[in-house]
């Protein structure tokens, strides 16, 4: 009998939750091609077209009323994160359809890459209504209060700080795998870039919708710039066309890239990355050991990510009182600053499990069979 493994992000819009789920699915299939894998958004599974409305509302809320979203996220999901309690409203909305899903699929393993499906799975597990092995895969550098903990069998965590947090909550260390936020195996460490053009190169990225909000940070007269900008435009065609119209050799707009290998090669071309503090992008940068510069963070998760990364010396916050270009160049040419950054990145990697992701997933699968 073939085994079924479910991967559970939340919402259908492109996000780190989906990128991580896709990476886990690919690694799972490499381990055993006879395993059936499915990726399911429990919101659209439960309520159909409502998911599109929720996604649209979510994005508009963040961009139009960032302060209110940030405040609500802090109070409902982050404050007193060590205090866990049942989220009865989520259970009321999703438990019934979640049970229908697992009854139909009969999965042996559930990989939750978002807090909400983790919460529902953990609740069902504790009440004896779910037999599947549940694995939390965290896609930020902290754990919010929505994630299920009791009832979850294994945890793939992004950092030593998060591992310690789980241990304090009573999770046994042998059930925690310090993987970092999982990224595709195409992203591999690269030797330092040999600068040959007399310019530093910077990758500018803002997620799937492109780096539109970072466009204002680009110098007006970049013909004389000491930086070359590779700008990921994602699905933002207007941004791509606008940058092309500049006809500037130092500004290189790049449309949506689906190939992980192409993205890895693009990282190899640059000396630093200017981005938002999204979990997956930051994790790719850490693997590539590229200095991370942040000028802007979306409210909620990204703001908290930024604070965690700053705390451990893994990113540089740009200020508004100096030009972005000057700040980046000064940092790259500061041997002491670069040395401290490399030391921080080295310490981060030293704590990670030395096995590759596939080996860790194989161990979890073997443990789940022997239960």
C-alpha positions in Angstrom: 0.0 0.0 0.0 1.4 3.4 -1.0 1.9 6.0 1.7 0.2 9.4 1.5 2.0 12.5 2.7 0.1 15.9 3.0 1.8 19.3 2.9 -0.2 22.1 4.4 0.5 25.8 3.7 -2.3 28.3 4.1 -3.9 30.5 1.3 -3.1 29.9 -2.3 -1.1 33.0 -3.0 2.7 32.5 -3.5 4.5 32.7 -0.2 7.3 31.2 1.9 4.8 28.6 3.2 4.4 27.3 -0.4 8.1 27.5 -1.3 9.0 25.4 1.8 6.1 22.9 1.1 7.3 22.5 -2.5 10.9 21.9 -1.3 9.7 19.3 1.2 7.6 17.6 -1.5 10.5 17.3 -3.9 12.8 15.9 -1.2 10.1 13.4 -0.1 9.7 12.1 -3.7 13.4 11.7 -4.0 13.4 9.5 -0.9 10.6 7.3 -2.3 8.9 7.8 -5.6 6.1 5.5 -4.5 4.9 8.0 -1.9 1.9 10.0 -2.9 2.3 13.7 -2.1 -0.4 16.4 -2.0 -0.3 20.1 -1.2 -3.6 21.4 0.2 -4.7 24.8 1.4 -7.3 24.0 4.1 -9.1 27.4 3.5 -9.9 26.8 -0.1 -10.6 23.1 0.6 -13.1 24.1 3.2 -14.7 27.2 1.7 -13.8 27.4 -2.0 -13.8 30.8 -3.5 -13.7 32.5 -0.1 -10.0 31.9 -0.2 -9.5 34.5 -3.0 -11.5 37.1 -1.0 -9.4 36.4 2.1 -6.1 36.7 0.2 -7.2 39.9 -1.4 -8.4 41.4 1.9 -5.2 40.3 3.6 -2.9 42.0 1.1 -5.0 45.2 1.0 -5.0 45.4 4.8 -1.3 45.0 5.1 -0.6 47.7 2.5 -3.4 50.2 3.4 -3.4 49.8 7.2 -0.1 48.4 8.2 -0.1 49.8 11.7 -3.4 48.2 12.6 -2.4 44.8 11.1 0.9 45.0 13.0 -0.8 45.8 16.3 -3.4 43.0 15.9 -0.8 40.4 14.9 1.3 41.3 17.9 -1.6 41.0 20.4 -3.3 37.9 18.8 -0.3 35.9 17.6 3.0 37.0 19.2 2.5 38.5 22.7 3.0 35.9 25.4 4.0 33.4 22.8 4.9 30.9 25.5 1.3 30.8 26.7 -0.6 28.3 24.6 -4.3 27.9 24.5 -6.9 26.3 22.2 -8.0 28.5 19.3 -11.6 27.5 19.4 -12.6 29.8 16.6 -10.2 28.1 14.2 -11.4 24.7 15.4 -15.0 25.7 14.8 -14.2 26.9 11.2 -11.8 24.1 10.1 -11.9 21.0 12.2 -14.8 19.3 10.4 -13.3 19.8 6.9 -9.8 18.9 8.1 -11.1 15.6 9.4 -12.9 15.0 6.0 -9.6 15.7 4.3 -7.5 13.2 6.4 -10.3 10.6 6.2 -10.3 10.9 2.4 -6.5 11.0 2.0 -5.5 8.8 5.0 -2.1 10.4 5.2 0.7 8.8 7.4 2.4 12.2 7.6 1.3 15.8 7.7 3.9 18.6 7.1 2.5 21.9 8.3 4.3 24.9 6.9 1.8 27.4 8.3 0.5 27.9 11.9 -3.2 27.5 11.3 -3.2 23.9 9.9 -0.7 23.0 12.6 -3.1 24.3 15.2 -6.0 22.2 13.9 -3.9 19.1 13.4 -2.5 19.4 17.0 -6.0 19.9 18.4 -7.4 16.8 16.6 -4.3 14.7 17.6 -4.8 15.6 21.3 -8.4 14.6 21.1 -7.6 11.3 19.6 -9.2 12.2 16.2 -6.1 12.1 14.1 -3.6 9.2 13.7 -1.1 10.9 11.3 2.3 11.9 12.4 2.4 15.7 12.5 5.5 17.8 11.6 5.7 21.5 12.1 8.0 23.3 9.6 8.5 26.9 10.7 8.9 29.5 8.0 9.8 32.5 10.1 12.6 33.0 12.7 10.1 32.9 15.6 7.1 30.8 16.7 3.8 32.6 17.0 1.1 31.6 19.4 -1.1 29.9 16.8 1.3 27.0 16.0 0.2 23.8 17.6 2.8 22.3 20.0 1.2 19.6 22.1 0.1 16.8 19.7 2.8 17.7 17.2 5.4 14.9 16.8 8.4 16.6 15.2 9.6 20.2 14.6 11.9 21.5 11.8 13.2 24.7 13.4 15.0 27.8 11.8 17.5 28.6 14.6 18.9 27.6 17.9 16.8 30.3 19.6 13.6 28.6 18.4 14.9 25.2 19.4 15.5 26.5 23.0 12.0 28.1 23.0 10.4 24.7 22.2 12.5 22.9 24.8 11.2 25.4 27.4 7.7 24.6 26.3 8.4 20.9 27.1 9.2 19.5 23.6 11.8 16.7 23.8 15.1 17.6 22.0 15.1 14.4 20.0 11.9 15.6 18.4 13.5 18.8 17.2 15.6 19.1 14.0 17.6 22.3 13.6 17.4 22.6 9.8 17.1 26.3 9.3 14.1 27.3 7.1 14.2 24.6 4.4 15.3 25.9 1.0 15.7 24.1 -2.3 18.9 22.0 -2.6 19.9 24.1 -5.7 21.1 26.8 -3.3 24.6 26.0 -2.3 27.4 28.0 -0.7 29.6 29.8 -3.3 33.1 31.2 -3.1 33.5 35.0 -2.7 32.6 36.8 -6.0 35.6 38.1 -7.9 34.7 41.7 -8.5 36.0 42.5 -12.0 33.9 45.4 -13.3 34.9 48.1 -10.8 31.4 47.9 -9.4 29.7 46.0 -6.6 26.5 44.1 -7.6 23.4 44.0 -5.5 20.3 41.8 -5.9 17.1 43.7 -5.1 14.1 41.5 -4.3 10.7 42.0 -2.7 9.0 38.6 -3.0 6.7 37.3 -5.7 5.1 40.7 -6.4 8.5 42.1 -7.1 10.7 44.9 -5.6 8.3 47.7 -6.5 8.4 49.2 -3.0 12.3 49.3 -3.2 12.3 51.1 -6.5 12.4 54.5 -4.7 15.7 53.5 -3.1 17.4 53.3 -6.5 19.6 56.4 -7.4 18.1 58.7 -10.0 21.3 59.0 -11.9 22.6 55.5 -11.7 24.9 55.8 -14.8 27.6 57.0 -12.4 26.6 54.5 -9.7 29.2 52.3 -8.0 26.5 49.6 -7.7 25.0 47.4 -10.4 21.4 46.5 -9.5 19.8 43.2 -10.5 16.1 43.8 -9.7 13.7 40.8 -9.4 10.4 42.0 -10.6 8.5 38.8 -9.9 5.0 39.0 -11.5 5.1 42.8 -11.4 5.1 43.5 -15.2 4.6 47.3 -14.7 7.8 47.5 -12.7 9.7 45.4 -15.2 8.6 47.6 -18.1 9.3 50.8 -16.1 12.8 49.8 -15.3 13.5 48.6 -18.9 12.4 52.1 -20.1 15.2 53.7 -18.1 17.7 52.1 -20.5 20.3 52.1 -17.8 23.2 49.6 -17.9 23.4 49.6 -14.1 19.8 48.7 -13.6 19.0 45.2 -14.8 15.3 44.2 -14.3 14.6 40.5 -14.2 11.1 39.0 -14.8 9.7 36.2 -12.7 12.2 33.3 -12.3 10.8 29.8 -11.6 14.1 28.0 -11.9 15.9 27.5 -8.6 19.1 26.9 -10.5 18.8 30.2 -12.2 18.2 31.9 -8.9 21.3 30.3 -7.4 23.4 31.5 -10.3 21.9 35.0 -9.9 23.0 35.0 -6.2 26.5 34.1 -7.4 26.7 37.2 -9.5 26.1 39.6 -6.6 27.9 40.9 -3.5 24.9 41.6 -1.4 21.1 41.5 -1.3 18.6 44.3 -0.6 15.3 42.7 0.4 12.4 42.4 2.9 13.0 40.1 5.8 10.9 37.2 4.6 12.0 33.8 6.0 12.8 31.9 2.8 14.7 34.7 1.0 16.8 35.4 4.1 17.5 31.7 4.4 18.7 31.5 0.8 21.0 34.5 1.5 22.4 32.9 4.6 23.2 29.7 2.7 24.9 31.8 -0.1 26.5 33.9 2.7 25.5 37.2 1.1 25.2 40.3 3.3 21.5 41.1 3.8 20.3 44.8 3.8 16.8 45.7 4.8 15.2 49.1 4.5 11.6 48.0 4.8 9.6 45.2 6.6 5.9 44.4 6.2 4.0 44.5 9.4 3.5 41.4 11.5 5.8 38.5 10.7 8.4 40.4 8.7 8.9 43.0 11.4 9.5 40.4 14.0 11.8 38.5 11.7 13.8 41.7 11.3 14.2 42.1 15.0 15.3 38.5 15.5 17.8 38.7 12.6 19.2 42.0 13.9 19.6 40.5 17.3 21.9 37.9 15.9 23.9 40.1 13.5 22.5 38.4 10.4 21.2 41.5 8.6 21.9 45.2 8.3 19.1 47.8 8.8 19.4 50.7 6.3 18.6 54.2 7.6 16.7 57.0 5.9 19.3 59.7 6.7 21.9 58.5 4.2 21.8 57.2 0.7 21.2 53.5 0.4 24.1 53.2 -2.1 26.6 54.8 0.3 25.5 52.6 3.2 25.9 49.4 1.2 29.3 50.3 -0.3 30.6 51.5 3.1 29.6 48.3 4.7 31.1 46.1 1.9 34.3 48.0 2.1 34.5 47.8 5.9 36.7 44.8 6.6 35.7 44.7 10.3 32.0 44.8 9.6 32.3 42.1 6.9 34.3 39.9 9.2 31.7 40.3 12.0 29.0 39.4 9.6 30.8 36.3 8.3 31.4 35.3 11.9 27.6 35.6 12.7 26.7 33.6 9.7 29.3 31.0 10.6 27.9 30.7 14.1 24.4 30.4 12.7 25.4 27.5 10.4 27.5 25.8 13.1 24.3 25.1 15.1 22.4 23.6 12.1 22.1 19.8 11.7 25.0 18.7 9.4 22.8 16.2 7.6 21.0 17.4 4.4 17.2 17.9 4.4 16.5 14.6 2.6 18.4 12.6 5.3 16.4 14.3 8.1 13.0 13.7 6.3 14.0 10.0 5.8 14.7 9.7 9.5 11.3 11.2 10.3 9.6 8.8 7.9 11.4 5.8 9.4 10.4 6.9 12.9 6.8 7.3 11.8 6.7 3.8 10.4 8.0 2.3 13.6 5.4 4.0 15.8 
